[in-house]
Amino acid sequence: MNRRQFLKSTLATAATGCFLKSILASDSATQRRGRPNIIFFLVDDMGWQDTSVPFHKEVTELNRIYRSPNMEELAGEGMKFTQAYACAVCSPTRVSLMTGLNAARHRVTNWTLRKNVSPDPSHETLRMPQWNVNGLSPVPGIERTIHARTLPMFLREAGYLTSHVGKAHWGAKGTPGEDPLQLGFDVNVAGHAAGGPGSYYGKYNFSAAWRGGDRIWDIPGLEQYHGKDIYLNEALTVEANKIIEKAACESKSFYLYMSHYAIHAPWEKDERFYDKYKKAGLSDFNASYASMIESMDKSLGDIMANLRRLKIDSNTVIVFMSDNGAPKQAARNKPLRGHKLTPYEGGIRVPMIVKWPGVTEPGSICSDHVIIEDIFPTLLEIAGVRHYRQIGDNVDGVSFVPLLRQKTARVKDRPLFWHFPHCYDQPPYSAIRKGDFKLIYFHNDQHFELYNLREDIGESKNLAEHRSDMVKSLAGQLCRFLEDCHADMPVMKSTGGTVPMPAEKDSL
């Protein structure tokens, strides 16, 4: 049986009487009630310009190379956010999404995998802090975890069917947080502790074994696709569409967390799209990367088509986002500087589109600053969940529903914060953006970099020496936030003391 026959058979099995029922009941209870379905569509390692949708004020070279027609369609039907931010690496972003907490507060500040094992290498002058290497936990008492209530927990209490498809990466292997079913999801497809797939190929069982890799990366729960000629993005999409169809059939409001492993390493081409990029003159790597982007985009299109087919598209909110910037192996997302893991815009500014039928104006653009922890209160407000309290009574995120409604109820010049006290592939840093200015504090030598992003989006002109007043003001705000969060800081080997907070520097 070839791939086309296999998919046809799989979809035919899923298309039971539920589909006919949902078509005949297009004016169903799900459509009539005000509570919308919600799909959060998260892409892994997709840069701000890794799309044919321009998020800059002008079309860039990468916009001309990549093809993402379904993102274009979504942007045409919803609101495009040009200054949306995530953390610079995956697990911190994902825990912030689930909890509404900034990474400095939840202290899952780097990527997780093995229990009590940090990916940080040794550093010549610094010792990295004892951060929450074991990730997010649904229960108290698990060492080095953040215990918190999660977004799907609140949504499930509100009556939503909560489903997770794809990459989880919230908790270390051997802890409760590795299992999405323990974190508020009714359904889990393919989610576990690892943050990347063993392989994108069904013919290799989505396993790293074929290349002699560590089996910890093998994707669970997709055994029905093993040995088949199917790409991971496609298999996950088939499973997601089954979940959507079942919920529509049963007239249940649903929250679908569609979390693709793509475009994370290993960069394995999707044969359906690879040849045209290769013929266009791209290198093997760049053509493979481009094929993975278009493959992800097809998944988005297939899900949107399914919503229309089931006649529930007018009652379904779609939020599209990436978890951090593009990896350093990929083409730079010019005009942005930097890449994944860095504090520069190329590491933290990400593509984001929101479609809320009847609320967001089609084809609208929002230039207000939003950050990943804002998703938590925003989705809860959309779902009608008005009263929620996080463990510890802290929620750093701020709902951007007023922006979606095109109202101006946001706090002007609200500061945004990043914290990465690690030496994994980058020197450790903390950063703040307020208004047009961004201040970065590097822990290893305690120096500052200050940029005016309105005038210098590429962060090429360090203004720290010339704007000492701005450095002092932003450093003070950053320091107060880190202290409020009890943020981890590296330890200086020479003294045994922690790196000074930004406002504690002698030069200030």
PLY file of the C-alpha trace (Angstrom):
ply
format ascii 1.0
element vertex 508
property float x
property float y
property float z
element edge 507
property int vertex1
property int vertex2
end_header
0.00 0.00 0.00
1.54 3.34 -1.01
1.28 6.55 1.02
-1.75 7.91 -0.88
-3.67 4.65 -0.44
-2.70 4.45 3.20
-3.90 7.99 3.95
-7.12 7.44 2.03
-7.78 4.32 4.08
-6.94 6.09 7.36
-9.17 9.05 6.64
-11.99 6.81 5.47
-11.86 4.97 8.78
-12.04 8.27 10.67
-14.89 9.58 8.52
-17.72 7.71 10.22
-21.30 8.77 10.63
-19.94 11.60 12.79
-18.97 13.52 9.68
-22.44 13.28 8.15
-23.97 14.18 11.46
-21.78 17.27 11.77
-22.65 18.41 8.26
-26.38 18.00 8.86
-26.04 19.77 12.20
-24.18 22.82 10.95
-26.34 24.93 13.23
-25.37 22.71 16.13
-25.04 23.57 19.79
-21.32 24.11 19.28
-22.05 26.80 16.70
-24.83 28.42 18.71
-23.07 28.87 22.00
-20.67 31.76 22.41
-17.73 29.71 23.67
-15.41 29.17 20.69
-13.13 26.27 19.89
-9.46 27.18 20.21
-6.49 25.89 18.21
-3.03 26.93 19.30
-0.75 26.06 16.38
2.87 26.18 17.57
5.84 25.72 15.25
9.29 24.80 16.55
12.32 26.95 15.64
10.57 29.00 12.95
12.15 32.39 12.43
10.31 35.70 12.03
10.96 35.70 8.28
10.80 31.94 7.58
7.57 32.40 5.63
6.12 34.07 2.55
4.12 36.28 4.94
6.15 39.48 5.53
6.26 40.42 9.22
8.62 43.30 8.49
7.48 46.56 6.92
8.87 45.36 3.61
9.22 42.01 1.83
12.55 40.34 2.56
14.70 37.82 0.69
13.44 34.92 2.80
9.82 35.92 2.17
10.55 35.44 -1.54
12.20 32.03 -1.03
9.76 30.27 1.28
6.23 29.31 0.37
3.50 29.32 3.02
0.17 30.00 1.24
-1.92 28.87 4.20
-0.19 31.28 6.52
-0.97 33.93 3.92
-4.62 32.89 4.00
-4.71 32.95 7.80
-3.12 36.42 7.89
-5.68 37.61 5.34
-8.50 36.37 7.57
-7.04 37.43 10.91
-4.60 39.76 12.66
-0.85 39.67 12.09
1.37 40.62 15.04
4.68 42.12 13.93
6.24 42.43 17.39
5.39 39.16 19.11
7.99 37.56 21.37
8.84 34.19 22.86
11.78 32.98 24.93
14.97 32.25 23.00
14.70 28.48 23.48
11.92 25.89 23.55
11.13 24.59 27.06
11.01 28.05 28.69
8.55 29.21 26.02
6.35 26.15 26.46
6.23 26.42 30.25
5.38 30.14 29.99
2.53 29.27 27.62
1.17 26.69 30.05
1.46 28.81 33.19
1.35 32.49 32.27
4.66 32.94 34.10
7.82 34.57 32.83
10.81 32.22 32.57
12.65 34.11 35.32
9.79 33.23 37.66
9.13 29.60 36.69
12.90 29.00 36.46
12.71 26.49 33.60
15.22 28.66 31.79
16.81 26.13 29.42
15.70 23.00 27.57
14.87 19.89 29.54
15.29 16.18 28.86
16.94 13.94 31.46
16.13 14.13 35.15
18.56 16.37 37.08
20.85 16.69 34.05
21.48 20.17 32.63
22.63 20.64 29.03
25.01 23.42 30.12
28.69 22.70 29.46
31.36 23.82 31.91
32.30 27.50 31.86
35.71 29.00 32.53
34.62 31.64 35.05
31.01 30.84 35.97
29.06 28.00 37.54
25.49 27.74 36.32
22.66 27.93 38.88
20.46 25.10 40.14
17.57 25.90 37.80
14.35 23.87 37.35
15.98 21.34 35.05
13.10 18.86 35.55
10.54 21.29 34.12
6.85 21.65 34.84
5.11 19.39 37.35
1.38 18.86 38.01
2.15 17.76 41.57
4.21 19.32 44.35
7.32 17.78 45.81
9.19 16.90 42.61
12.70 18.26 42.94
13.77 21.10 40.66
10.38 21.63 39.04
7.81 24.42 38.87
4.53 23.21 40.31
1.69 25.13 38.69
-1.80 24.83 37.29
-1.82 24.70 33.51
-3.82 26.32 30.74
-5.52 23.05 29.69
-6.43 22.36 33.32
-8.41 25.59 33.48
-9.96 24.97 30.05
-10.95 21.42 30.92
-12.66 22.66 34.09
-14.59 25.08 31.86
-15.90 22.17 29.80
-13.40 22.02 26.95
-12.11 18.80 25.42
-8.35 19.36 25.68
-6.07 17.64 23.18
-2.32 17.68 22.64
-0.76 16.67 19.32
2.98 16.72 18.67
5.84 18.04 20.74
5.35 18.42 24.50
8.79 19.01 26.09
7.57 20.27 29.48
9.11 17.80 31.91
12.18 15.62 32.20
11.99 11.91 31.47
10.88 10.02 34.56
8.86 12.92 36.03
5.06 13.44 35.90
5.49 16.50 33.70
6.74 14.46 30.75
3.19 13.21 30.12
0.65 15.70 28.72
-2.16 13.57 30.20
-0.86 14.59 33.63
-0.89 18.29 32.69
-4.56 18.79 31.86
-4.95 17.17 28.46
-7.68 14.60 27.79
-5.84 13.31 24.71
-2.14 13.04 23.94
-0.72 12.15 20.54
3.07 11.87 20.23
4.03 14.08 23.18
6.76 13.08 25.66
9.93 14.40 27.32
12.06 14.96 24.22
12.09 18.21 22.28
12.94 16.78 18.86
11.99 13.72 16.81
14.18 10.72 16.26
13.17 11.05 12.61
10.46 12.72 10.53
10.01 9.55 8.48
7.37 6.94 9.12
9.47 4.45 7.17
12.03 4.73 10.00
9.30 4.56 12.69
10.05 8.18 13.65
13.06 6.76 15.46
16.69 7.80 15.78
17.72 4.14 15.65
18.17 4.13 11.87
21.09 6.53 12.20
22.41 4.98 15.42
21.00 7.79 17.57
19.73 7.79 21.14
16.29 6.19 21.39
15.20 8.83 23.92
14.22 10.92 20.88
11.85 8.29 19.44
8.29 9.59 19.13
5.69 7.53 21.01
2.12 6.72 20.05
2.34 6.70 16.26
2.83 2.97 15.76
0.05 2.79 13.14
2.31 4.82 10.82
5.46 2.77 11.38
6.97 1.48 8.17
4.72 3.74 6.10
5.77 6.30 3.54
4.49 9.26 5.50
6.10 12.42 6.86
5.70 13.27 10.55
3.87 16.56 9.92
1.29 14.72 7.84
0.76 11.94 10.40
0.24 14.48 13.20
-2.23 16.41 11.05
-4.28 13.30 10.29
-4.50 12.60 14.02
-5.40 16.22 14.82
-8.18 16.21 12.24
-9.61 13.03 13.74
-9.79 14.78 17.11
-11.47 17.83 15.58
-14.01 15.68 13.78
-14.88 13.71 16.91
-15.36 16.90 18.94
-17.55 18.41 16.21
-19.61 15.24 16.02
-20.22 15.34 19.76
-20.83 19.13 19.75
-18.00 19.65 22.24
-15.98 22.82 22.53
-12.34 21.86 22.12
-8.87 23.19 22.76
-6.34 21.68 20.36
-2.67 22.31 21.07
-1.19 21.51 17.67
2.52 21.53 18.46
4.71 20.57 15.53
8.18 19.12 15.96
9.10 20.88 12.73
11.26 22.75 11.96
13.54 21.39 14.69
16.54 19.19 13.93
17.07 16.66 12.42
16.49 18.61 9.22
15.00 15.90 7.05
13.39 16.96 3.80
9.75 16.45 2.96
9.95 14.89 -0.49
6.62 16.44 -1.49
8.16 19.92 -1.53
11.93 19.47 -1.71
12.59 19.30 -5.46
11.23 22.72 -6.38
13.52 24.42 -3.85
16.49 22.41 -5.03
15.70 23.30 -8.63
15.53 26.96 -7.58
19.21 26.74 -6.64
19.06 26.24 -2.88
21.64 24.09 -1.13
20.61 20.66 0.16
20.20 22.03 3.69
18.29 25.14 2.66
16.03 23.18 0.30
15.31 20.66 3.09
14.60 23.49 5.54
12.26 25.18 3.05
10.44 21.89 2.40
9.86 21.49 6.14
8.36 24.98 6.33
5.99 24.28 3.46
5.13 20.90 4.97
4.19 22.63 8.24
2.15 25.16 6.27
0.26 22.36 4.52
-0.68 21.02 7.93
-2.16 24.40 8.80
-4.09 24.40 5.53
-5.40 20.87 6.04
-6.68 21.76 9.49
-8.35 24.96 8.27
-9.95 22.99 5.42
-11.27 20.45 7.90
-12.83 23.20 10.01
-14.63 24.51 6.92
-15.71 21.00 5.93
-17.21 20.46 9.37
-18.77 23.95 9.31
-17.14 24.96 12.58
-14.60 27.42 11.18
-16.74 30.42 12.13
-16.62 29.33 15.78
-12.93 28.42 15.99
-10.09 30.69 17.09
-6.68 29.93 15.57
-3.46 31.26 17.08
-0.30 30.62 15.05
3.10 31.15 16.67
6.70 29.93 16.85
8.49 29.01 20.08
11.72 30.91 19.33
13.82 32.19 16.46
15.46 30.17 13.71
18.45 27.93 14.55
21.94 29.21 13.84
22.33 26.66 11.03
19.56 28.35 9.02
19.73 31.52 6.96
19.73 34.69 9.08
16.33 36.33 9.46
17.50 39.71 8.18
17.04 42.50 9.03
17.07 40.90 12.49
20.31 40.08 14.25
20.96 36.75 15.94
19.26 33.37 16.06
17.74 30.88 18.49
19.22 31.14 22.02
20.51 34.69 21.56
18.95 37.75 23.25
18.82 39.59 19.94
15.61 39.98 17.95
16.46 37.03 15.71
16.31 34.79 18.75
13.14 36.06 20.42
10.91 37.84 17.89
8.57 35.33 16.25
5.76 35.17 13.67
2.28 35.29 15.17
-1.19 35.42 13.60
-4.57 35.30 15.35
-7.89 34.62 13.68
-10.98 35.09 15.86
-13.97 35.05 13.52
-16.28 37.98 14.09
-13.72 39.74 16.31
-10.37 40.22 14.57
-10.56 42.39 11.47
-9.49 40.41 8.39
-6.08 41.46 7.12
-5.34 43.64 10.14
-1.85 44.27 11.55
-0.93 44.88 15.19
2.46 46.37 16.10
1.96 46.28 19.88
4.41 44.18 21.88
3.12 40.83 23.16
5.03 37.94 24.72
4.46 34.22 25.17
3.13 34.38 28.75
0.33 36.63 27.45
-1.18 33.66 25.60
-2.30 32.08 28.91
-4.68 34.86 30.08
-5.73 35.67 26.51
-6.97 32.17 25.70
-8.69 31.92 29.08
-10.50 35.19 28.43
-11.53 34.02 24.97
-12.87 30.83 26.55
-14.86 32.83 29.08
-12.72 31.80 32.06
-12.75 34.98 34.13
-11.50 33.74 37.48
-8.23 31.86 37.75
-5.39 31.92 40.22
-1.99 30.51 39.57
-0.12 28.74 42.36
1.77 31.51 44.13
-0.80 34.08 42.96
1.47 35.28 40.17
0.54 35.57 36.50
3.01 37.66 34.50
1.04 37.48 31.27
-1.43 40.17 30.27
-4.42 39.40 28.06
-4.26 40.99 24.61
-7.96 40.49 23.89
-8.31 44.32 23.72
-5.84 44.29 20.83
-7.82 41.58 19.06
-10.92 43.74 19.49
-8.86 46.74 18.28
-9.27 48.63 21.51
-6.44 50.55 23.21
-6.72 49.21 26.74
-3.12 47.98 27.00
-0.56 49.55 29.34
1.64 51.87 27.31
5.33 50.96 27.30
4.81 47.80 29.34
8.22 46.20 29.96
9.00 42.71 28.64
11.69 40.50 30.21
13.98 37.62 29.23
16.33 35.60 31.44
18.84 32.96 30.33
21.39 32.25 33.12
23.14 29.56 31.07
26.26 29.01 28.99
24.57 26.61 26.57
25.77 27.88 23.16
25.55 31.50 24.39
26.89 33.59 27.27
24.28 33.98 30.04
22.13 37.12 29.96
19.04 38.98 31.11
17.18 41.53 29.01
14.36 44.05 29.12
12.43 45.80 26.38
10.41 48.90 27.19
9.02 51.06 24.42
11.58 51.36 21.66
14.59 50.47 23.81
16.06 47.08 24.69
18.77 46.58 27.29
20.80 43.34 27.44
22.89 42.49 30.51
25.53 39.82 29.91
26.37 37.91 33.10
29.87 36.68 32.19
31.52 40.12 32.11
28.58 42.25 33.34
28.48 44.52 30.32
25.40 46.21 28.84
24.13 46.61 25.32
21.37 49.11 24.57
19.46 49.37 21.29
16.73 51.60 19.91
14.68 49.06 17.97
12.55 51.64 16.19
15.64 53.18 14.61
17.88 50.10 14.58
15.92 46.86 14.24
19.16 45.07 13.34
20.74 46.00 16.70
23.93 47.25 15.10
24.50 50.38 17.24
25.14 49.83 20.94
24.00 53.03 22.67
25.02 52.01 26.20
27.93 54.47 26.46
25.93 57.39 25.08
22.64 56.82 26.93
23.75 56.08 30.48
20.46 57.53 31.74
18.47 54.94 29.80
20.83 52.13 30.86
20.39 53.09 34.52
16.60 53.30 34.24
16.16 49.98 32.42
18.76 48.20 34.56
16.84 49.24 37.66
13.55 47.91 36.29
15.22 44.67 35.17
16.83 44.25 38.57
13.56 44.78 40.44
11.80 42.22 38.25
14.51 39.59 38.70
14.49 40.13 42.46
10.70 39.83 42.56
10.98 36.52 40.69
13.83 35.28 42.91
15.56 34.63 39.61
18.53 32.28 39.43
21.91 33.86 38.65
25.21 32.17 37.81
27.92 31.91 40.45
31.34 33.49 39.93
34.00 30.85 40.51
36.54 33.46 41.62
34.48 34.66 44.59
31.80 32.04 45.15
29.19 34.78 44.97
26.41 35.16 42.46
26.74 37.48 39.49
25.59 40.97 40.54
22.10 42.02 39.58
22.03 44.62 36.79
21.49 47.64 39.06
24.18 46.47 41.48
27.01 47.10 39.04
29.63 49.54 40.33
29.54 51.48 37.06
25.90 52.37 37.68
0 1
1 2
2 3
3 4
4 5
5 6
6 7
7 8
8 9
9 10
10 11
11 12
12 13
13 14
14 15
15 16
16 17
17 18
18 19
19 20
20 21
21 22
22 23
23 24
24 25
25 26
26 27
27 28
28 29
29 30
30 31
31 32
32 33
33 34
34 35
35 36
36 37
37 38
38 39
39 40
40 41
41 42
42 43
43 44
44 45
45 46
46 47
47 48
48 49
49 50
50 51
51 52
52 53
53 54
54 55
55 56
56 57
57 58
58 59
59 60
60 61
61 62
62 63
63 64
64 65
65 66
66 67
67 68
68 69
69 70
70 71
71 72
72 73
73 74
74 75
75 76
76 77
77 78
78 79
79 80
80 81
81 82
82 83
83 84
84 85
85 86
86 87
87 88
88 89
89 90
90 91
91 92
92 93
93 94
94 95
95 96
96 97
97 98
98 99
99 100
100 101
101 102
102 103
103 104
104 105
105 106
106 107
107 108
108 109
109 110
110 111
111 112
112 113
113 114
114 115
115 116
116 117
117 118
118 119
119 120
120 121
121 122
122 123
123 124
124 125
125 126
126 127
127 128
128 129
129 130
130 131
131 132
132 133
133 134
134 135
135 136
136 137
137 138
138 139
139 140
140 141
141 142
142 143
143 144
144 145
145 146
146 147
147 148
148 149
149 150
150 151
151 152
152 153
153 154
154 155
155 156
156 157
157 158
158 159
159 160
160 161
161 162
162 163
163 164
164 165
165 166
166 167
167 168
168 169
169 170
170 171
171 172
172 173
173 174
174 175
175 176
176 177
177 178
178 179
179 180
180 181
181 182
182 183
183 184
184 185
185 186
186 187
187 188
188 189
189 190
190 191
191 192
192 193
193 194
194 195
195 196
196 197
197 198
198 199
199 200
200 201
201 202
202 203
203 204
204 205
205 206
206 207
207 208
208 209
209 210
210 211
211 212
212 213
213 214
214 215
215 216
216 217
217 218
218 219
219 220
220 221
221 222
222 223
223 224
224 225
225 226
226 227
227 228
228 229
229 230
230 231
231 232
232 233
233 234
234 235
235 236
236 237
237 238
238 239
239 240
240 241
241 242
242 243
243 244
244 245
245 246
246 247
247 248
248 249
249 250
250 251
251 252
252 253
253 254
254 255
255 256
256 257
257 258
258 259
259 260
260 261
261 262
262 263
263 264
264 265
265 266
266 267
267 268
268 269
269 270
270 271
271 272
272 273
273 274
274 275
275 276
276 277
277 278
278 279
279 280
280 281
281 282
282 283
283 284
284 285
285 286
286 287
287 288
288 289
289 290
290 291
291 292
292 293
293 294
294 295
295 296
296 297
297 298
298 299
299 300
300 301
301 302
302 303
303 304
304 305
305 306
306 307
307 308
308 309
309 310
310 311
311 312
312 313
313 314
314 315
315 316
316 317
317 318
318 319
319 320
320 321
321 322
322 323
323 324
324 325
325 326
326 327
327 328
328 329
329 330
330 331
331 332
332 333
333 334
334 335
335 336
336 337
337 338
338 339
339 340
340 341
341 342
342 343
343 344
344 345
345 346
346 347
347 348
348 349
349 350
350 351
351 352
352 353
353 354
354 355
355 356
356 357
357 358
358 359
359 360
360 361
361 362
362 363
363 364
364 365
365 366
366 367
367 368
368 369
369 370
370 371
371 372
372 373
373 374
374 375
375 376
376 377
377 378
378 379
379 380
380 381
381 382
382 383
383 384
384 385
385 386
386 387
387 388
388 389
389 390
390 391
391 392
392 393
393 394
394 395
395 396
396 397
397 398
398 399
399 400
400 401
401 402
402 403
403 404
404 405
405 406
406 407
407 408
408 409
409 410
410 411
411 412
412 413
413 414
414 415
415 416
416 417
417 418
418 419
419 420
420 421
421 422
422 423
423 424
424 425
425 426
426 427
427 428
428 429
429 430
430 431
431 432
432 433
433 434
434 435
435 436
436 437
437 438
438 439
439 440
440 441
441 442
442 443
443 444
444 445
445 446
446 447
447 448
448 449
449 450
450 451
451 452
452 453
453 454
454 455
455 456
456 457
457 458
458 459
459 460
460 461
461 462
462 463
463 464
464 465
465 466
466 467
467 468
468 469
469 470
470 471
471 472
472 473
473 474
474 475
475 476
476 477
477 478
478 479
479 480
480 481
481 482
482 483
483 484
484 485
485 486
486 487
487 488
488 489
489 490
490 491
491 492
492 493
493 494
494 495
495 496
496 497
497 498
498 499
499 500
500 501
501 502
502 503
503 504
504 505
505 506
506 507
